[in-house]
Amino acid sequence: MKHLRVVVLLLLLVILTSAQTGGTQSGCGIKPLKPLIPLGCKDLVAQCKCDAKGQNCKWEWICVPR
């Protein structure tokens, strides 16, 4: 029973810390599906972009060149 309490406390700690660190991405919401990779790009990386006030956020796909 004591081990169960320790596991529950650790899970709560992980959930709380992940919620705090993910706050910078919360303005964009859930990351959309990755589009097809254009020619000349090795990969696409999603980046959350917001205005100077931290509002009007949107996802932008950044090309990783070959």
PDBQT receptor file of N, H, CA, C and O in Angstrom, charges set to zero:
ATOM      1  N   MET A   1       0.825  -1.196   0.000  1.00  0.00    +0.000 N 
ATOM      2  CA  MET A   1       0.000   0.000   0.000  1.00  0.00    +0.000 C 
ATOM      3  C   MET A   1       0.866   1.256   0.000  1.00  0.00    +0.000 C 
ATOM      4  O   MET A   1       0.524   2.257  -0.629  1.00  0.00    +0.000 OA
ATOM      5  N   LYS A   2       1.979   1.193   0.705  1.00  0.00    +0.000 N 
ATOM      6  H   LYS A   2       2.257   0.380   1.217  1.00  0.00    +0.000 HD
ATOM      7  CA  LYS A   2       2.873   2.341   0.758  1.00  0.00    +0.000 C 
ATOM      8  C   LYS A   2       3.485   2.603  -0.612  1.00  0.00    +0.000 C 
ATOM      9  O   LYS A   2       3.700   3.755  -0.990  1.00  0.00    +0.000 OA
ATOM     10  N   HIS A   3       3.764   1.537  -1.355  1.00  0.00    +0.000 N 
ATOM     11  H   HIS A   3       3.589   0.602  -1.049  1.00  0.00    +0.000 HD
ATOM     12  CA  HIS A   3       4.321   1.704  -2.697  1.00  0.00    +0.000 C 
ATOM     13  C   HIS A   3       3.321   2.358  -3.634  1.00  0.00    +0.000 C 
ATOM     14  O   HIS A   3       3.703   3.145  -4.500  1.00  0.00    +0.000 OA
ATOM     15  N   LEU A   4       2.061   2.045  -3.472  1.00  0.00    +0.000 N 
ATOM     16  H   LEU A   4       1.750   1.406  -2.769  1.00  0.00    +0.000 HD
ATOM     17  CA  LEU A   4       1.023   2.648  -4.300  1.00  0.00    +0.000 C 
ATOM     18  C   LEU A   4       0.960   4.158  -4.070  1.00  0.00    +0.000 C 
ATOM     19  O   LEU A   4       0.812   4.926  -5.019  1.00  0.00    +0.000 OA
ATOM     20  N   ARG A   5       1.071   4.574  -2.832  1.00  0.00    +0.000 N 
ATOM     21  H   ARG A   5       1.192   3.949  -2.060  1.00  0.00    +0.000 HD
ATOM     22  CA  ARG A   5       1.059   6.014  -2.521  1.00  0.00    +0.000 C 
ATOM     23  C   ARG A   5       2.241   6.722  -3.166  1.00  0.00    +0.000 C 
ATOM     24  O   ARG A   5       2.103   7.826  -3.693  1.00  0.00    +0.000 OA
ATOM     25  N   VAL A   6       3.401   6.079  -3.121  1.00  0.00    +0.000 N 
ATOM     26  H   VAL A   6       3.513   5.182  -2.692  1.00  0.00    +0.000 HD
ATOM     27  CA  VAL A   6       4.600   6.675  -3.723  1.00  0.00    +0.000 C 
ATOM     28  C   VAL A   6       4.415   6.808  -5.235  1.00  0.00    +0.000 C 
ATOM     29  O   VAL A   6       4.776   7.830  -5.820  1.00  0.00    +0.000 OA
ATOM     30  N   VAL A   7       3.857   5.783  -5.861  1.00  0.00    +0.000 N 
ATOM     31  H   VAL A   7       3.564   4.953  -5.386  1.00  0.00    +0.000 HD
ATOM     32  CA  VAL A   7       3.636   5.822  -7.310  1.00  0.00    +0.000 C 
ATOM     33  C   VAL A   7       2.647   6.925  -7.667  1.00  0.00    +0.000 C 
ATOM     34  O   VAL A   7       2.870   7.664  -8.626  1.00  0.00    +0.000 OA
ATOM     35  N   VAL A   8       1.575   7.046  -6.923  1.00  0.00    +0.000 N 
ATOM     36  H   VAL A   8       1.394   6.446  -6.144  1.00  0.00    +0.000 HD
ATOM     37  CA  VAL A   8       0.581   8.086  -7.189  1.00  0.00    +0.000 C 
ATOM     38  C   VAL A   8       1.195   9.473  -7.018  1.00  0.00    +0.000 C 
ATOM     39  O   VAL A   8       0.945  10.361  -7.833  1.00  0.00    +0.000 OA
ATOM     40  N   LEU A   9       1.978   9.667  -5.993  1.00  0.00    +0.000 N 
ATOM     41  H   LEU A   9       2.181   8.946  -5.331  1.00  0.00    +0.000 HD
ATOM     42  CA  LEU A   9       2.627  10.966  -5.779  1.00  0.00    +0.000 C 
ATOM     43  C   LEU A   9       3.597  11.293  -6.912  1.00  0.00    +0.000 C 
ATOM     44  O   LEU A   9       3.664  12.437  -7.361  1.00  0.00    +0.000 OA
ATOM     45  N   LEU A  10       4.341  10.305  -7.370  1.00  0.00    +0.000 N 
ATOM     46  H   LEU A  10       4.287   9.375  -7.005  1.00  0.00    +0.000 HD
ATOM     47  CA  LEU A  10       5.272  10.536  -8.480  1.00  0.00    +0.000 C 
ATOM     48  C   LEU A  10       4.521  10.884  -9.769  1.00  0.00    +0.000 C 
ATOM     49  O   LEU A  10       4.945  11.760 -10.522  1.00  0.00    +0.000 OA
ATOM     50  N   LEU A  11       3.416  10.200 -10.014  1.00  0.00    +0.000 N 
ATOM     51  H   LEU A  11       3.071   9.489  -9.403  1.00  0.00    +0.000 HD
ATOM     52  CA  LEU A  11       2.623  10.513 -11.199  1.00  0.00    +0.000 C 
ATOM     53  C   LEU A  11       2.063  11.931 -11.144  1.00  0.00    +0.000 C 
ATOM     54  O   LEU A  11       2.080  12.649 -12.144  1.00  0.00    +0.000 OA
ATOM     55  N   LEU A  12       1.574  12.327  -9.993  1.00  0.00    +0.000 N 
ATOM     56  H   LEU A  12       1.561  11.744  -9.180  1.00  0.00    +0.000 HD
ATOM     57  CA  LEU A  12       1.080  13.699  -9.839  1.00  0.00    +0.000 C 
ATOM     58  C   LEU A  12       2.185  14.722 -10.068  1.00  0.00    +0.000 C 
ATOM     59  O   LEU A  12       1.958  15.757 -10.694  1.00  0.00    +0.000 OA
ATOM     60  N   LEU A  13       3.358  14.437  -9.570  1.00  0.00    +0.000 N 
ATOM     61  H   LEU A  13       3.542  13.596  -9.061  1.00  0.00    +0.000 HD
ATOM     62  CA  LEU A  13       4.494  15.334  -9.759  1.00  0.00    +0.000 C 
ATOM     63  C   LEU A  13       4.843  15.470 -11.242  1.00  0.00    +0.000 C 
ATOM     64  O   LEU A  13       5.099  16.574 -11.722  1.00  0.00    +0.000 OA
ATOM     65  N   VAL A  14       4.853  14.355 -11.963  1.00  0.00    +0.000 N 
ATOM     66  H   VAL A  14       4.646  13.458 -11.573  1.00  0.00    +0.000 HD
ATOM     67  CA  VAL A  14       5.160  14.389 -13.389  1.00  0.00    +0.000 C 
ATOM     68  C   VAL A  14       4.104  15.162 -14.150  1.00  0.00    +0.000 C 
ATOM     69  O   VAL A  14       4.432  15.953 -15.035  1.00  0.00    +0.000 OA
ATOM     70  N   ILE A  15       2.835  14.945 -13.817  1.00  0.00    +0.000 N 
ATOM     71  H   ILE A  15       2.569  14.302 -13.098  1.00  0.00    +0.000 HD
ATOM     72  CA  ILE A  15       1.748  15.646 -14.506  1.00  0.00    +0.000 C 
ATOM     73  C   ILE A  15       1.829  17.153 -14.252  1.00  0.00    +0.000 C 
ATOM     74  O   ILE A  15       1.670  17.944 -15.181  1.00  0.00    +0.000 OA
ATOM     75  N   LEU A  16       2.071  17.547 -13.025  1.00  0.00    +0.000 N 
ATOM     76  H   LEU A  16       2.200  16.904 -12.270  1.00  0.00    +0.000 HD
ATOM     77  CA  LEU A  16       2.134  18.971 -12.704  1.00  0.00    +0.000 C 
ATOM     78  C   LEU A  16       3.323  19.650 -13.362  1.00  0.00    +0.000 C 
ATOM     79  O   LEU A  16       3.183  20.765 -13.866  1.00  0.00    +0.000 OA
ATOM     80  N   THR A  17       4.483  19.018 -13.373  1.00  0.00    +0.000 N 
ATOM     81  H   THR A  17       4.597  18.113 -12.964  1.00  0.00    +0.000 HD
ATOM     82  CA  THR A  17       5.657  19.645 -13.986  1.00  0.00    +0.000 C 
ATOM     83  C   THR A  17       5.529  19.692 -15.498  1.00  0.00    +0.000 C 
ATOM     84  O   THR A  17       5.985  20.655 -16.114  1.00  0.00    +0.000 OA
ATOM     85  N   SER A  18       4.922  18.685 -16.117  1.00  0.00    +0.000 N 
ATOM     86  H   SER A  18       4.552  17.903 -15.616  1.00  0.00    +0.000 HD
ATOM     87  CA  SER A  18       4.769  18.723 -17.570  1.00  0.00    +0.000 C 
ATOM     88  C   SER A  18       3.758  19.786 -17.972  1.00  0.00    +0.000 C 
ATOM     89  O   SER A  18       3.906  20.393 -19.033  1.00  0.00    +0.000 OA
ATOM     90  N   ALA A  19       2.745  20.030 -17.166  1.00  0.00    +0.000 N 
ATOM     91  H   ALA A  19       2.625  19.537 -16.304  1.00  0.00    +0.000 HD
ATOM     92  CA  ALA A  19       1.769  21.073 -17.470  1.00  0.00    +0.000 C 
ATOM     93  C   ALA A  19       2.410  22.453 -17.391  1.00  0.00    +0.000 C 
ATOM     94  O   ALA A  19       2.050  23.344 -18.161  1.00  0.00    +0.000 OA
ATOM     95  N   GLN A  20       3.339  22.640 -16.486  1.00  0.00    +0.000 N 
ATOM     96  H   GLN A  20       3.631  21.917 -15.861  1.00  0.00    +0.000 HD
ATOM     97  CA  GLN A  20       3.995  23.935 -16.350  1.00  0.00    +0.000 C 
ATOM     98  C   GLN A  20       4.969  24.179 -17.483  1.00  0.00    +0.000 C 
ATOM     99  O   GLN A  20       5.034  25.294 -18.000  1.00  0.00    +0.000 OA
ATOM    100  N   THR A  21       5.735  23.167 -17.889  1.00  0.00    +0.000 N 
ATOM    101  H   THR A  21       5.682  22.260 -17.470  1.00  0.00    +0.000 HD
ATOM    102  CA  THR A  21       6.718  23.369 -18.947  1.00  0.00    +0.000 C 
ATOM    103  C   THR A  21       6.070  23.479 -20.309  1.00  0.00    +0.000 C 
ATOM    104  O   THR A  21       6.651  24.091 -21.205  1.00  0.00    +0.000 OA
ATOM    105  N   GLY A  22       4.881  22.909 -20.506  1.00  0.00    +0.000 N 
ATOM    106  H   GLY A  22       4.409  22.412 -19.778  1.00  0.00    +0.000 HD
ATOM    107  CA  GLY A  22       4.213  22.986 -21.790  1.00  0.00    +0.000 C 
ATOM    108  C   GLY A  22       3.417  24.251 -21.989  1.00  0.00    +0.000 C 
ATOM    109  O   GLY A  22       2.775  24.405 -23.028  1.00  0.00    +0.000 OA
ATOM    110  N   GLY A  23       3.431  25.155 -21.045  1.00  0.00    +0.000 N 
ATOM    111  H   GLY A  23       3.952  25.030 -20.201  1.00  0.00    +0.000 HD
ATOM    112  CA  GLY A  23       2.633  26.367 -21.131  1.00  0.00    +0.000 C 
ATOM    113  C   GLY A  23       3.017  27.276 -22.270  1.00  0.00    +0.000 C 
ATOM    114  O   GLY A  23       2.166  28.020 -22.759  1.00  0.00    +0.000 OA
ATOM    115  N   THR A  24       4.266  27.252 -22.720  1.00  0.00    +0.000 N 
ATOM    116  H   THR A  24       4.957  26.648 -22.324  1.00  0.00    +0.000 HD
ATOM    117  CA  THR A  24       4.688  28.129 -23.798  1.00  0.00    +0.000 C 
ATOM    118  C   THR A  24       4.065  27.715 -25.117  1.00  0.00    +0.000 C 
ATOM    119  O   THR A  24       3.921  28.557 -26.004  1.00  0.00    +0.000 OA
ATOM    120  N   GLN A  25       3.689  26.456 -25.285  1.00  0.00    +0.000 N 
ATOM    121  H   GLN A  25       3.806  25.773 -24.564  1.00  0.00    +0.000 HD
ATOM    122  CA  GLN A  25       3.094  25.983 -26.519  1.00  0.00    +0.000 C 
ATOM    123  C   GLN A  25       1.574  25.997 -26.467  1.00  0.00    +0.000 C 
ATOM    124  O   GLN A  25       0.927  25.699 -27.472  1.00  0.00    +0.000 OA
ATOM    125  N   SER A  26       0.994  26.331 -25.340  1.00  0.00    +0.000 N 
ATOM    126  H   SER A  26       1.519  26.573 -24.524  1.00  0.00    +0.000 HD
ATOM    127  CA  SER A  26      -0.449  26.206 -25.182  1.00  0.00    +0.000 C 
ATOM    128  C   SER A  26      -1.229  27.176 -26.054  1.00  0.00    +0.000 C 
ATOM    129  O   SER A  26      -2.397  26.913 -26.341  1.00  0.00    +0.000 OA
ATOM    130  N   GLY A  27      -0.643  28.282 -26.487  1.00  0.00    +0.000 N 
ATOM    131  H   GLY A  27       0.306  28.495 -26.253  1.00  0.00    +0.000 HD
ATOM    132  CA  GLY A  27      -1.344  29.238 -27.313  1.00  0.00    +0.000 C 
ATOM    133  C   GLY A  27      -1.689  28.695 -28.684  1.00  0.00    +0.000 C 
ATOM    134  O   GLY A  27      -2.653  29.148 -29.300  1.00  0.00    +0.000 OA
ATOM    135  N   CYS A  28      -0.931  27.744 -29.169  1.00  0.00    +0.000 N 
ATOM    136  H   CYS A  28      -0.148  27.376 -28.668  1.00  0.00    +0.000 HD
ATOM    137  CA  CYS A  28      -1.173  27.166 -30.488  1.00  0.00    +0.000 C 
ATOM    138  C   CYS A  28      -2.099  25.965 -30.431  1.00  0.00    +0.000 C 
ATOM    139  O   CYS A  28      -2.643  25.561 -31.459  1.00  0.00    +0.000 OA
ATOM    140  N   GLY A  29      -2.286  25.400 -29.285  1.00  0.00    +0.000 N 
ATOM    141  H   GLY A  29      -1.844  25.727 -28.450  1.00  0.00    +0.000 HD
ATOM    142  CA  GLY A  29      -3.125  24.213 -29.193  1.00  0.00    +0.000 C 
ATOM    143  C   GLY A  29      -2.375  22.974 -29.651  1.00  0.00    +0.000 C 
ATOM    144  O   GLY A  29      -1.149  22.905 -29.561  1.00  0.00    +0.000 OA
ATOM    145  N   ILE A  30      -3.119  22.006 -30.137  1.00  0.00    +0.000 N 
ATOM    146  H   ILE A  30      -4.115  22.062 -30.209  1.00  0.00    +0.000 HD
ATOM    147  CA  ILE A  30      -2.528  20.732 -30.563  1.00  0.00    +0.000 C 
ATOM    148  C   ILE A  30      -1.803  20.924 -31.886  1.00  0.00    +0.000 C 
ATOM    149  O   ILE A  30      -2.303  21.585 -32.796  1.00  0.00    +0.000 OA
ATOM    150  N   LYS A  31      -0.620  20.336 -31.977  1.00  0.00    +0.000 N 
ATOM    151  H   LYS A  31      -0.214  19.799 -31.238  1.00  0.00    +0.000 HD
ATOM    152  CA  LYS A  31       0.171  20.441 -33.207  1.00  0.00    +0.000 C 
ATOM    153  C   LYS A  31      -0.552  19.717 -34.346  1.00  0.00    +0.000 C 
ATOM    154  O   LYS A  31      -0.978  18.576 -34.170  1.00  0.00    +0.000 OA
ATOM    155  N   PRO A  32      -0.699  20.362 -35.517  1.00  0.00    +0.000 N 
ATOM    156  CA  PRO A  32      -1.398  19.720 -36.634  1.00  0.00    +0.000 C 
ATOM    157  C   PRO A  32      -0.544  18.624 -37.271  1.00  0.00    +0.000 C 
ATOM    158  O   PRO A  32       0.647  18.494 -36.988  1.00  0.00    +0.000 OA
ATOM    159  N   LEU A  33      -1.183  17.845 -38.135  1.00  0.00    +0.000 N 
ATOM    160  H   LEU A  33      -2.150  17.951 -38.365  1.00  0.00    +0.000 HD
ATOM    161  CA  LEU A  33      -0.448  16.813 -38.866  1.00  0.00    +0.000 C 
ATOM    162  C   LEU A  33       0.599  17.459 -39.762  1.00  0.00    +0.000 C 
ATOM    163  O   LEU A  33       0.383  18.530 -40.328  1.00  0.00    +0.000 OA
ATOM    164  N   LYS A  34       1.727  16.790 -39.877  1.00  0.00    +0.000 N 
ATOM    165  H   LYS A  34       1.903  15.920 -39.418  1.00  0.00    +0.000 HD
ATOM    166  CA  LYS A  34       2.825  17.314 -40.697  1.00  0.00    +0.000 C 
ATOM    167  C   LYS A  34       2.446  17.229 -42.179  1.00  0.00    +0.000 C 
ATOM    168  O   LYS A  34       1.997  16.184 -42.648  1.00  0.00    +0.000 OA
ATOM    169  N   PRO A  35       2.631  18.339 -42.917  1.00  0.00    +0.000 N 
ATOM    170  CA  PRO A  35       2.355  18.293 -44.363  1.00  0.00    +0.000 C 
ATOM    171  C   PRO A  35       3.461  17.540 -45.099  1.00  0.00    +0.000 C 
ATOM    172  O   PRO A  35       4.475  17.168 -44.508  1.00  0.00    +0.000 OA
ATOM    173  N   LEU A  36       3.253  17.325 -46.374  1.00  0.00    +0.000 N 
ATOM    174  H   LEU A  36       2.429  17.627 -46.854  1.00  0.00    +0.000 HD
ATOM    175  CA  LEU A  36       4.289  16.678 -47.179  1.00  0.00    +0.000 C 
ATOM    176  C   LEU A  36       5.543  17.547 -47.179  1.00  0.00    +0.000 C 
ATOM    177  O   LEU A  36       5.464  18.775 -47.209  1.00  0.00    +0.000 OA
ATOM    178  N   ILE A  37       6.683  16.899 -47.144  1.00  0.00    +0.000 N 
ATOM    179  H   ILE A  37       6.748  15.902 -47.119  1.00  0.00    +0.000 HD
ATOM    180  CA  ILE A  37       7.968  17.620 -47.102  1.00  0.00    +0.000 C 
ATOM    181  C   ILE A  37       8.306  18.100 -48.510  1.00  0.00    +0.000 C 
ATOM    182  O   ILE A  37       8.377  17.295 -49.439  1.00  0.00    +0.000 OA
ATOM    183  N   PRO A  38       8.516  19.411 -48.676  1.00  0.00    +0.000 N 
ATOM    184  CA  PRO A  38       8.840  19.933 -50.006  1.00  0.00    +0.000 C 
ATOM    185  C   PRO A  38      10.235  19.519 -50.464  1.00  0.00    +0.000 C 
ATOM    186  O   PRO A  38      11.095  19.163 -49.658  1.00  0.00    +0.000 OA
ATOM    187  N   LEU A  39      10.434  19.574 -51.781  1.00  0.00    +0.000 N 
ATOM    188  H   LEU A  39       9.735  19.863 -52.435  1.00  0.00    +0.000 HD
ATOM    189  CA  LEU A  39      11.763  19.290 -52.327  1.00  0.00    +0.000 C 
ATOM    190  C   LEU A  39      12.754  20.291 -51.749  1.00  0.00    +0.000 C 
ATOM    191  O   LEU A  39      12.424  21.466 -51.584  1.00  0.00    +0.000 OA
ATOM    192  N   GLY A  40      13.938  19.847 -51.447  1.00  0.00    +0.000 N 
ATOM    193  H   GLY A  40      14.206  18.893 -51.581  1.00  0.00    +0.000 HD
ATOM    194  CA  GLY A  40      14.964  20.715 -50.884  1.00  0.00    +0.000 C 
ATOM    195  C   GLY A  40      14.974  20.735 -49.361  1.00  0.00    +0.000 C 
ATOM    196  O   GLY A  40      15.888  21.294 -48.754  1.00  0.00    +0.000 OA
ATOM    197  N   CYS A  41      13.965  20.130 -48.740  1.00  0.00    +0.000 N 
ATOM    198  H   CYS A  41      13.223  19.676 -49.233  1.00  0.00    +0.000 HD
ATOM    199  CA  CYS A  41      13.915  20.065 -47.279  1.00  0.00    +0.000 C 
ATOM    200  C   CYS A  41      14.156  18.620 -46.835  1.00  0.00    +0.000 C 
ATOM    201  O   CYS A  41      13.609  17.679 -47.410  1.00  0.00    +0.000 OA
ATOM    202  N   LYS A  42      14.970  18.471 -45.819  1.00  0.00    +0.000 N 
ATOM    203  H   LYS A  42      15.414  19.236 -45.352  1.00  0.00    +0.000 HD
ATOM    204  CA  LYS A  42      15.179  17.144 -45.244  1.00  0.00    +0.000 C 
ATOM    205  C   LYS A  42      14.016  16.783 -44.335  1.00  0.00    +0.000 C 
ATOM    206  O   LYS A  42      13.628  15.618 -44.248  1.00  0.00    +0.000 OA
ATOM    207  N   ASP A  43      13.455  17.790 -43.653  1.00  0.00    +0.000 N 
ATOM    208  H   ASP A  43      13.770  18.737 -43.724  1.00  0.00    +0.000 HD
ATOM    209  CA  ASP A  43      12.342  17.584 -42.736  1.00  0.00    +0.000 C 
ATOM    210  C   ASP A  43      11.636  18.912 -42.509  1.00  0.00    +0.000 C 
ATOM    211  O   ASP A  43      12.139  19.968 -42.894  1.00  0.00    +0.000 OA
ATOM    212  N   LEU A  44      10.478  18.851 -41.886  1.00  0.00    +0.000 N 
ATOM    213  H   LEU A  44      10.070  17.993 -41.574  1.00  0.00    +0.000 HD
ATOM    214  CA  LEU A  44       9.742  20.041 -41.464  1.00  0.00    +0.000 C 
ATOM    215  C   LEU A  44       9.586  19.992 -39.951  1.00  0.00    +0.000 C 
ATOM    216  O   LEU A  44       9.284  18.943 -39.382  1.00  0.00    +0.000 OA
ATOM    217  N   VAL A  45       9.797  21.141 -39.301  1.00  0.00    +0.000 N 
ATOM    218  H   VAL A  45      10.043  21.994 -39.763  1.00  0.00    +0.000 HD
ATOM    219  CA  VAL A  45       9.675  21.236 -37.847  1.00  0.00    +0.000 C 
ATOM    220  C   VAL A  45       8.596  22.257 -37.526  1.00  0.00    +0.000 C 
ATOM    221  O   VAL A  45       8.621  23.377 -38.036  1.00  0.00    +0.000 OA
ATOM    222  N   ALA A  46       7.653  21.871 -36.683  1.00  0.00    +0.000 N 
ATOM    223  H   ALA A  46       7.634  20.961 -36.268  1.00  0.00    +0.000 HD
ATOM    224  CA  ALA A  46       6.573  22.784 -36.291  1.00  0.00    +0.000 C 
ATOM    225  C   ALA A  46       7.070  23.744 -35.221  1.00  0.00    +0.000 C 
ATOM    226  O   ALA A  46       7.764  23.348 -34.285  1.00  0.00    +0.000 OA
ATOM    227  N   GLN A  47       6.704  25.010 -35.374  1.00  0.00    +0.000 N 
ATOM    228  H   GLN A  47       6.140  25.332 -36.134  1.00  0.00    +0.000 HD
ATOM    229  CA  GLN A  47       7.087  26.027 -34.402  1.00  0.00    +0.000 C 
ATOM    230  C   GLN A  47       5.870  26.909 -34.124  1.00  0.00    +0.000 C 
ATOM    231  O   GLN A  47       5.201  27.376 -35.046  1.00  0.00    +0.000 OA
ATOM    232  N   CYS A  48       5.599  27.126 -32.853  1.00  0.00    +0.000 N 
ATOM    233  H   CYS A  48       6.142  26.747 -32.103  1.00  0.00    +0.000 HD
ATOM    234  CA  CYS A  48       4.469  27.953 -32.442  1.00  0.00    +0.000 C 
ATOM    235  C   CYS A  48       4.901  29.424 -32.486  1.00  0.00    +0.000 C 
ATOM    236  O   CYS A  48       5.850  29.824 -31.811  1.00  0.00    +0.000 OA
ATOM    237  N   LYS A  49       4.194  30.210 -33.283  1.00  0.00    +0.000 N 
ATOM    238  H   LYS A  49       3.424  29.884 -33.831  1.00  0.00    +0.000 HD
ATOM    239  CA  LYS A  49       4.506  31.639 -33.419  1.00  0.00    +0.000 C 
ATOM    240  C   LYS A  49       3.332  32.461 -32.895  1.00  0.00    +0.000 C 
ATOM    241  O   LYS A  49       2.184  32.225 -33.272  1.00  0.00    +0.000 OA
ATOM    242  N   CYS A  50       3.626  33.430 -32.023  1.00  0.00    +0.000 N 
ATOM    243  H   CYS A  50       4.558  33.621 -31.717  1.00  0.00    +0.000 HD
ATOM    244  CA  CYS A  50       2.608  34.322 -31.465  1.00  0.00    +0.000 C 
ATOM    245  C   CYS A  50       3.033  35.767 -31.703  1.00  0.00    +0.000 C 
ATOM    246  O   CYS A  50       4.199  36.042 -31.988  1.00  0.00    +0.000 OA
ATOM    247  N   ASP A  51       2.073  36.694 -31.582  1.00  0.00    +0.000 N 
ATOM    248  H   ASP A  51       1.126  36.472 -31.351  1.00  0.00    +0.000 HD
ATOM    249  CA  ASP A  51       2.427  38.107 -31.720  1.00  0.00    +0.000 C 
ATOM    250  C   ASP A  51       3.139  38.587 -30.458  1.00  0.00    +0.000 C 
ATOM    251  O   ASP A  51       3.364  37.806 -29.534  1.00  0.00    +0.000 OA
ATOM    252  N   ALA A  52       3.487  39.854 -30.420  1.00  0.00    +0.000 N 
ATOM    253  H   ALA A  52       3.304  40.489 -31.171  1.00  0.00    +0.000 HD
ATOM    254  CA  ALA A  52       4.270  40.410 -29.310  1.00  0.00    +0.000 C 
ATOM    255  C   ALA A  52       3.552  40.294 -27.962  1.00  0.00    +0.000 C 
ATOM    256  O   ALA A  52       4.199  40.270 -26.915  1.00  0.00    +0.000 OA
ATOM    257  N   LYS A  53       2.220  40.223 -27.987  1.00  0.00    +0.000 N 
ATOM    258  H   LYS A  53       1.695  40.242 -28.837  1.00  0.00    +0.000 HD
ATOM    259  CA  LYS A  53       1.452  40.114 -26.744  1.00  0.00    +0.000 C 
ATOM    260  C   LYS A  53       1.225  38.662 -26.325  1.00  0.00    +0.000 C 
ATOM    261  O   LYS A  53       0.582  38.401 -25.308  1.00  0.00    +0.000 OA
ATOM    262  N   GLY A  54       1.755  37.715 -27.111  1.00  0.00    +0.000 N 
ATOM    263  H   GLY A  54       2.278  37.927 -27.937  1.00  0.00    +0.000 HD
ATOM    264  CA  GLY A  54       1.552  36.305 -26.801  1.00  0.00    +0.000 C 
ATOM    265  C   GLY A  54       0.172  35.813 -27.204  1.00  0.00    +0.000 C 
ATOM    266  O   GLY A  54      -0.311  34.807 -26.686  1.00  0.00    +0.000 OA
ATOM    267  N   GLN A  55      -0.459  36.523 -28.127  1.00  0.00    +0.000 N 
ATOM    268  H   GLN A  55      -0.066  37.340 -28.548  1.00  0.00    +0.000 HD
ATOM    269  CA  GLN A  55      -1.787  36.151 -28.616  1.00  0.00    +0.000 C 
ATOM    270  C   GLN A  55      -1.717  35.875 -30.109  1.00  0.00    +0.000 C 
ATOM    271  O   GLN A  55      -0.662  36.013 -30.727  1.00  0.00    +0.000 OA
ATOM    272  N   ASN A  56      -2.840  35.486 -30.679  1.00  0.00    +0.000 N 
ATOM    273  H   ASN A  56      -3.697  35.373 -30.177  1.00  0.00    +0.000 HD
ATOM    274  CA  ASN A  56      -2.928  35.193 -32.112  1.00  0.00    +0.000 C 
ATOM    275  C   ASN A  56      -1.846  34.209 -32.537  1.00  0.00    +0.000 C 
ATOM    276  O   ASN A  56      -1.103  34.459 -33.486  1.00  0.00    +0.000 OA
ATOM    277  N   CYS A  57      -1.767  33.114 -31.840  1.00  0.00    +0.000 N 
ATOM    278  H   CYS A  57      -2.371  32.912 -31.069  1.00  0.00    +0.000 HD
ATOM    279  CA  CYS A  57      -0.740  32.108 -32.098  1.00  0.00    +0.000 C 
ATOM    280  C   CYS A  57      -1.156  31.188 -33.237  1.00  0.00    +0.000 C 
ATOM    281  O   CYS A  57      -2.340  30.932 -33.453  1.00  0.00    +0.000 OA
ATOM    282  N   LYS A  58      -0.164  30.704 -33.953  1.00  0.00    +0.000 N 
ATOM    283  H   LYS A  58       0.798  30.912 -33.778  1.00  0.00    +0.000 HD
ATOM    284  CA  LYS A  58      -0.404  29.745 -35.031  1.00  0.00    +0.000 C 
ATOM    285  C   LYS A  58       0.840  28.884 -35.208  1.00  0.00    +0.000 C 
ATOM    286  O   LYS A  58       1.945  29.265 -34.822  1.00  0.00    +0.000 OA
ATOM    287  N   TRP A  59       0.632  27.725 -35.797  1.00  0.00    +0.000 N 
ATOM    288  H   TRP A  59      -0.266  27.416 -36.110  1.00  0.00    +0.000 HD
ATOM    289  CA  TRP A  59       1.746  26.824 -36.084  1.00  0.00    +0.000 C 
ATOM    290  C   TRP A  59       2.351  27.190 -37.433  1.00  0.00    +0.000 C 
ATOM    291  O   TRP A  59       1.632  27.427 -38.403  1.00  0.00    +0.000 OA
ATOM    292  N   GLU A  60       3.680  27.233 -37.485  1.00  0.00    +0.000 N 
ATOM    293  H   GLU A  60       4.264  27.040 -36.697  1.00  0.00    +0.000 HD
ATOM    294  CA  GLU A  60       4.396  27.428 -38.749  1.00  0.00    +0.000 C 
ATOM    295  C   GLU A  60       5.341  26.261 -38.926  1.00  0.00    +0.000 C 
ATOM    296  O   GLU A  60       5.986  25.821 -37.974  1.00  0.00    +0.000 OA
ATOM    297  N   TRP A  61       5.421  25.760 -40.147  1.00  0.00    +0.000 N 
ATOM    298  H   TRP A  61       4.897  26.117 -40.920  1.00  0.00    +0.000 HD
ATOM    299  CA  TRP A  61       6.318  24.652 -40.451  1.00  0.00    +0.000 C 
ATOM    300  C   TRP A  61       7.611  25.207 -41.027  1.00  0.00    +0.000 C 
ATOM    301  O   TRP A  61       7.601  25.917 -42.033  1.00  0.00    +0.000 OA
ATOM    302  N   ILE A  62       8.725  24.877 -40.380  1.00  0.00    +0.000 N 
ATOM    303  H   ILE A  62       8.733  24.300 -39.563  1.00  0.00    +0.000 HD
ATOM    304  CA  ILE A  62      10.039  25.375 -40.759  1.00  0.00    +0.000 C 
ATOM    305  C   ILE A  62      10.786  24.272 -41.518  1.00  0.00    +0.000 C 
ATOM    306  O   ILE A  62      10.847  23.130 -41.065  1.00  0.00    +0.000 OA
ATOM    307  N   CYS A  63      11.345  24.624 -42.663  1.00  0.00    +0.000 N 
ATOM    308  H   CYS A  63      11.295  25.552 -43.031  1.00  0.00    +0.000 HD
ATOM    309  CA  CYS A  63      12.091  23.667 -43.488  1.00  0.00    +0.000 C 
ATOM    310  C   CYS A  63      13.487  23.440 -42.888  1.00  0.00    +0.000 C 
ATOM    311  O   CYS A  63      14.208  24.388 -42.578  1.00  0.00    +0.000 OA
ATOM    312  N   VAL A  64      13.844  22.171 -42.736  1.00  0.00    +0.000 N 
ATOM    313  H   VAL A  64      13.259  21.401 -42.988  1.00  0.00    +0.000 HD
ATOM    314  CA  VAL A  64      15.208  21.809 -42.359  1.00  0.00    +0.000 C 
ATOM    315  C   VAL A  64      15.918  21.480 -43.669  1.00  0.00    +0.000 C 
ATOM    316  O   VAL A  64      15.636  20.448 -44.277  1.00  0.00    +0.000 OA
ATOM    317  N   PRO A  65      16.849  22.355 -44.119  1.00  0.00    +0.000 N 
ATOM    318  CA  PRO A  65      17.470  22.132 -45.427  1.00  0.00    +0.000 C 
ATOM    319  C   PRO A  65      18.302  20.860 -45.467  1.00  0.00    +0.000 C 
ATOM    320  O   PRO A  65      18.785  20.373 -44.444  1.00  0.00    +0.000 OA
ATOM    321  N   ARG A  66      18.455  20.341 -46.666  1.00  0.00    +0.000 N 
ATOM    322  H   ARG A  66      18.063  20.736 -47.497  1.00  0.00    +0.000 HD
ATOM    323  CA  ARG A  66      19.273  19.131 -46.876  1.00  0.00    +0.000 C 
ATOM    324  C   ARG A  66      20.724  19.420 -46.691  1.00  0.00    +0.000 C 
ATOM    325  O   ARG A  66      21.555  18.522 -46.828  1.00  0.00    +0.000 OA
TER     326      ARG A  66
